[in-house]
Amino acid sequence: MNKRVCSLAALLVLPMHLSAATLIHNVQGYTMQDGERVAFAALEYDEGVVTAIYHDKAAASKSDAETRIDGHGLTLLPGLIDAHGHIADLGSALASVDLTGSDSEAEAAARVAAAVADGVADAWIFGAGWNQVLWSSGEFPSTASLDAVTADRPIALSRVDGHAMWLNSKALALAGITADTADPAGGRIVRDDRGEPTGVLVDNAMKLMREAMPAPTVASKKRDLSRAMEYLVSLGMTGAHDAGSSVLEIDAYDALLEDGQFPMRIYSMLRMADPGIKAKWLEGPRDSANGLFELRSVKISADGALGSRGAALFEDYSDDPGNRGLLLLSDEQLMSQIRDSAELGYQVNVHAIGDLANAKVLDEFEVLNASAEQRALRHRVEHAQILRVADINRFAELDVIASVQPTHATSDKNMAGDRVGEARLEGAYAWQTLFESGAKLAGGSDFPVEPPNPFFGLHAAVTRQDRDGEPPMGWRVSEAVSRNKALSLFTEDAAYAGHTERRVGRLLPGYDADFILVRDDLFTMPREELWKNKVHATVVGGKLVFGEL
């Protein structure tokens, strides 16, 4: 019997049971199927594959499963999938200074000082998560506050979106950055009135710093990836799309697979900005034999981020006249990377935040997707954040997936209007409008830019509020989505965006037994509390990888 075959009929006619199956009962179960919610009372699986779902207790009692697990009334959901995160960066962030939520430059510097006082042993001091938009000054930080922490050890702190870096004078010196250093193409060295570097590098200028940093190794990347994956499964994630894997990270994934240290499913995008990527890229797409690791897509970055005013816009930033952001690639480079990758059979996933960057990427996809063969690769725009209204319908027309991050909307709500003005917000963070246009979407978080907890994303998608309940009625609340759509974003839609919709993303006979048990019922709990849900157990392919059953 082919366990990979699934249809609506499978919900009504249960497949033949095997005596070694496991039944988890006394649960409130939900799965999505083509946007429709299907409820059930028990789930049966065998050899890592779902063999039956039962819609009531009486039917479940007739199962001949050898092992029976009482779910104690918990809610059972398909394993959640984050369609856009940075696995190694998360692992590194978990081991570095956390600046998330710091409300001033002084507080961020104080957190670094506390880490130094606690005995950070490495020669370099790394951190991430600062966001000057949250500070009363609203200004980029400077070397001075970090020099006060230590003048002898280099400090390098990534902005929350990963598109800017804050350095002390020691780090600037090691990178050889002075007043005479020219801004690289697609990057900016922030300077004072005298032309002296202030300690902040934006987008491609960060390469100057990275070249001076200690070189990572396969061993260090293995530690980062393992740390991140163990954390993600504790949050209820059974899969994630790694939005830009370097050569070292691919080698580290392969080593972890060989070691059997792979608790979740990873859909990897080759990072085209990695200088050493060409040999890996030329090998073409590949999957792992056990379905845990797939490498069949590429990640290309067209522009920067909105918070650091690096997103490429058609018109000037409303709060920075004369600045229209940064295109990280020339038109010729963008075209070449997209078309050459597609020719090799890769799904092409392009980071585009500003309306200009999105339009340029859609123009390229319009050329590609004139071919049915290319449409089948399901090319994606990562973020699709600030769109011209006229470009929204192009996603459905061109069969281009919008890979969106709901928490970006609630994090950016206090900044986006300042950056682009109210008129350009009409097509911004427009998840519901994209749904209504017929576009395919996928949900993610962009961790560690945002917290990786997928329930934060579900909450943001449904309420358009931050976790403090602000604003009370929701920000641009007409773009809120239903709970059904929100769950689809992080399950079946994310699976479709990763070409795995016949295997994961749903709990139906023939699908892999990837599921989670959570404390609260996603569909009956108060909507404002969706982000508070807690994970009791995470199962991948029938194997418990977190919690207890």
N, C-alpha and C positions, 0 to 999 in steps of 0.2 A: 504494500500500500504506500502510495506517495504521500508522505506527511506534509509536503509543501503545498498541497492543493487546498485552497480555501475559497468558499463562496458563501453567499447568504444562505444557501441551502444547508450548509454545514451547521448553521445555528439551529435548524429545525430537525435535521436527521443526524443524530450523533454517530460518530465513527465507532468501529469496533474497539473495545477496551482491552487492555493488556493487564495481566494480573500484577505486574510490577509497578503499576502506575501509582502516583501520589495524588491524593485528593485534599485540597484545602477548602474547608467548608466553614459555615457560620461567619460569612463575610458579606459586606455590601460591595459587590463587584461592579466595575464599570469598564467598558471598552468603547472605543469609537470605531465606526465603520462609515467611511465616506461622509464624515461630518455629523452622523447620527449617533446618539448615545444608546448603547445596549447595556442593560443592567443584568446582573446574574448573582446567584447565591453561592456558587461553588465553582472551583476550577480544578480540572484534572490534567495532569501532565505526566509524560513518560519519556525517558531518554532525552530530556531537555526540550521536548516539544509538547505544546498543548494538544491534548487528545479530545477534550470535551469541556464545554461550559454548561452549567445546569442553572435553569432560571428559577428554581424553587427548591426548598429543602426536601420535598418528597421525591423529586427526581434525583437529587444528589444521593439520597439514601440507597438508591438502587445501584450505585456505582460499585464495581467489584475491585476498586483500587486496593492494593495491598497496604499502603501507608495512608493514614488519615491524620490531617493536621487541623486542629480547631483554631480558627482565626479570631475567636473571642470578640466578634462583632466589629472588627476593624474594617477599614475600607481598602479594597484591593484594586489597584490601577495598573495599567500597562507601565512598564519602566519608562521613565521620562528621558527624553533625548534633547540635548542642547545642540542646536544646529550651528552655533558659532561661539567657540571659546578657544583659549590659548592654553593648552595643557601644561607645557613646560614652564610658561610664564607664571601660571598659577602655582606650580610646585615651587618655583623660585620665590614667589611672593610669600608663600606660607612660611618660608625660612628667612625672610628679610623683614625690615622695619615696615610696619603697617601704618601708613599715613592716611588711610581712608577716614573721611569725616573730620579731619583736623580743621578747626574753624579759623585758623590764622597761620601766617608764616611762622610766628613765634611758637605756636603749639606744635607745628610739624617739626621744627628744629628741636624742640624739647623732647619729642618722642625719639629722635635720633640720639640726642644726648643721653636719654635713659637707657637706650640699647647699648651705647658705648660703656656706660657705667655698669651695666649688667655683665660686661665682659665679652662683647662681640669679638671673636678671636681672629677673624679673617683680616687680612691687610686692607682690603676694600670694604667699605660699608655701603650696602645696597638697600634700597627701599622703594616703595611704590604707593600710589593712591592719592597724592596731594592734588588739590583742585582749587586754584585761586579764585574760581567763581564763587566758592563758598565763603571766601574771606571778605571782611568788610572793605578792605583796600581794593579788592578786585584786580590787583596787579600781580604780575609775575614776581616770584621771589628772587633773591639775589645771593651772591656768594657770602656776603657778610655774616648772615645768621648761621650759616654752616661752618664758616671759618672759626666762629666763636666756639663751636663744638669741638673741632680738632683742625689744626692747621697741618698736621703731619700725615694724616691718613686720607686718601681720596674718598669722597662721598659722591655717589651717583644715585639720584632718586627719580624714578619715572613718574610722570604725570598720570592721573587716573585713566586716561584714554590711551596711554602708551605713545602719544604723539609729541611729547616734549620731555626733556630731562633737565633736572636741576642739579647743579654741581657746585662743589666748593673750589677754592682757588687751586688746591693741590691737584684735583682732577683736571681742571682746565689746563694746568701746566703740563701734566702728563700727556694730555691730548695735543699739546702744542698749539692751543688756541689763544691767539692774541688779537690786538686791534687790527693787525695787518692780515689776519686770516679772512679770506673771501668767503661769502656765503656759498655753499655748494648748490648746484641745481636742485630745485625741489626742497630746499631747506633754508633755515634762517638762524643766525646767531643773534640773539637778542642783545642789544647794545644800549649804553647810556648816551647822554648828550655829547660826550667826548669821543664816542665811537668805541669805548672799551666794552668787552664782553661782560654782561651782568651775571652770567652763570646759568642761563637757560638756553637750551638748544631745541629747535623745533624741526620735526620730521627728518629729512635727509641729513641735516646737520648733526644728528645724533650718531651717524656713522663715524664721525671724527673721534667721538668718545669711545665708541665700541671697539675701535681698532686698538685703543690703548688699554683696554680691560684685559684681565686674565682670560686666556683662551679656554672655552668650555671643552669638556671631553665627553666621550660616550658614557663613561662612568658617572660624571656629574649630571648628565642629562637623564640617565636611568634613575638617579635619585629623585630628580625633579618630577619626572613623569610618574614614578611610583607614588610619591607623596601626594601628587594631585589626584591620581585615579582613586586611591584609597579614600581621599576626602570626598570626591564626587559621589561615589557609591553610597557614602553615609548620608548624602543629601537626597537620595532616591533616584540618582541618575544611573541608567544602565547603558547609555551610549552618549557620545559627544563627537561633534565634528571639529577636528583640530584645524583652526583657521590659519594655517601657515606653518608647516613643519619643515625645519632645516634638515640638511643632510645628516648632521649629528643626531638629530632627534629621530629620524627614520631608522638610523642604525641602532639607536637605543631602544626603540620600539621592537625591532627585530630581536634584539638580545633579550628583552623581557619576555617576548613570546617563546623563545627557546628555553628560558628559565621557568616557564609556566607561571609567571607573575603578571597576569593580565586579568584584572577583575571585571572589566567592562569592555564594551565595543567602541572602537575608535575608527572614525571615518576621516582620513587624513587628506589635507590639501598641501601639495608641495609649495613651499614658499619661493616664489619666483625671484624675490629680491635677494635670496641667499646667493652670494657669489659663486659658491661651489655646486649649485644645484643641477647644472646642465647634464652631467653624466647620469644622475638619478632620473631626471626628466626624460632623457632619451630612451630609458629602459621601458617606458610606457606604463599604463595602468596595471595594477595587480591586486589580488585579494589574498588573504591568508586562508589556509585550508580549513581552519576552525571557525571562520566567520567573525573573529574578534578584531581583526585589523584589515582595513581596506584602504588602498592608495590608488584612487582613480580620478583625482581632481587636482587642480592647481589654484593657488591664491595669488592674485595680482592686486596691487594697490594703485588706484587711480589718483586719489587725493589724500588730504590729511583729515583732521577732525574739527568739529565745529568749536569745541571749547577753546582750542588753541588757535582759532581763526585760520586753520589750515585747510578746511573744506573748500573746494573750488566752486565759486559762485559765478553766475552770469553778471550780477551787479555787485557793487561794493558792499562790504559789511556795513550794516547800519550804524554800528558803534566804532567803526574804524575806516573812515573815508579813504579811498585810494587803495585799499586792500581787498582783493578778491580771492584770497586763499592761494593754495599751491596745487598745481598739477604735478604729480610725482614722476610722470613719464611724458615724453613728447608724444604727439599723436602717432608718429611712426612707431615708436617703441610700444605703445599700448596696442596698436593694431597688430604688430608682429607677435607680441607675446600671446595675445588672444587667439589669433588665427593659427599660429604654429602649434600651440597647445591643443587646440581643437582638432587639428589635422592628425595629431598623435593619438586621438581618441579620449582625451581628458575632458571631463566636465570642467568648465572654466568659471571660476567664482571671483568676481571683481569687487573689491572694496570701493564703494562710491557713496559719499555722504552729501556733498554739495550738489545743487541742481545742475551745474555745468558738468561735473564729473558724471552724474547719472545719465545725462543726455548723451554724452560722448560714448559711454559704455553701451547704452541702448542702441545707438547708431551702429556700433560694431556688431552687436548681436542681431540687429536687423539684417545685416549682410550675411552673417553666418547662418541664421535660422531660415533663410530662403531654402535651405536644404533640409529635407525630412530627417536625414541621417544626423544632422547637427541638432535639430530640435530634440531628438531622442536622447541627447546627452544631458539635457536639462540644465543649461547654463544658468548661473545665478548672479544676482547683484547682492553683495553683502552690505547691509544697512539700509539702502534705499531710503535715506532719512529725509533729506530736503528735496522734494520733487516739484517741478512745475506741474500744475494741474493737467496741462496738455500731455504730459508724459505718463500719467498714471495708467491710462488704458493700454499703453504700449506693452506692459508686462504680460497681460493676458493675450494680446494680439500676437506677441512674439514668442509665447510659451517660455518666458523668462521668469524664474522663481525670485521672489523678493524674500531674502533672508533677513528677518527683522528681530530687534531686541526690545521687547516691551519696556524694560526698566530704563532704557535710554530716554524714553519720553518723560517718565516721571523724574528722572535725575536732571534732565535738561530744561525742564519747564520754566525755571527761573532765569535761564540764560538765553534760550533759543530766540525769544522775541527781541531781545536786545541785539543779538547777532544779525538777524536777517529781517527784522521788522514784521509787523502783523500781516502784511499782504502776502509775503512768501510763506507764512505758516499755513496757508490754506491747503497746500499740498505736502505738509510736513508731518512725519510720524503718523501717516494716514493708513493705519492698518485696516480699519473697517472699510474705508473707501476702496482699498485694494481688493479686499475680499469681494465687495459688491461688484467690482469690475470684472470678476471672474478670474483674477490672478491666483496663482499658487503661491502660498506663503510658507515659511518655516520659522519656528521660534527658537531663539537663543538668548544669551545674556551678554556675550563678549567678555566673559570673565578673563582675567581678573580686573578688567576695566570696571565692571559691575560685580556685585557678589554673585557667586555661582549658584546659589540656592534657587532651584527652578520654581519653587512656590512664590518667590518674590516676582518672578516674571508672570506667572499665572495671575497673581493679584494685580499687577500693574496693567495687564492686558484688559482685565475685566473692569477695574475701577478707574483707571487713569489717575490714580492717586499715589503719592509716596506712602511709606509705611507709617508716617505720622498722620495720615488721613488728609493730607493737603494736596490740592485745595479741596475744600469740603464737597464740592459738587463734581470734582474731577477736572483735569486740564484737557481742554479740547475733547470733552466727554463724548461728543458725537463719534469719535474714533474708537470708543471702547468696544470690545467684542464680547460675545456671550461666553458662558462657561464652557459650553460645548466646543466653540471655536478655539478658545484658549487651550483646552486640553488637546485638541487636534494639533495645534501648533507645535506642541512639545511631544507629540507621539506620532501619529500616522503621517502628519505633514512633514515633520522633520525626517521621518524614515523615507518618504518619497523624495525629498531633496537630496538624500544620500543613496538613492537607487536600491533601498533595502525594504521597500514597502511590502514585498511578498514574504518577508521573513520576520520583521519586527515592527513595533509601533501599534500592534493590535493584540488582543488576547482572544483569538479565535482558533479553532482546530487547524493544525498545520503550521501555526506560527511558533517561533521560539518562545519558551517559557521565561520571558523577561518580565518581571512584575515587582511591584512594591506593595507593602502593607503600610498604611498611614493611619494616624490617630483619628482624623476628622473626615467626614463625608464632604467631598469637594463640592457637591451639588446641593447640600442642604445647610451647610455652615454659613454664618454671616459673611457676606462678600468682603467686608472690610477686614476680616480675619483670615482670609485665604493664605496670606504669607506666613501665618503662625503654625501651619500644619507641621507635624512631626513624623519622621519616618521610623517605623519599627523594624522593618526588614527589607532588604533588597536582594532579589534573585535574578541571576543572569544565566540563561540556558539551563534552568532547573537547579542551578547551584547557588546556595546561600553565600553571598559575598559581604553582607553586612547585617548585623542584628541577630534576631532569634526567630525561629519558627516553632 
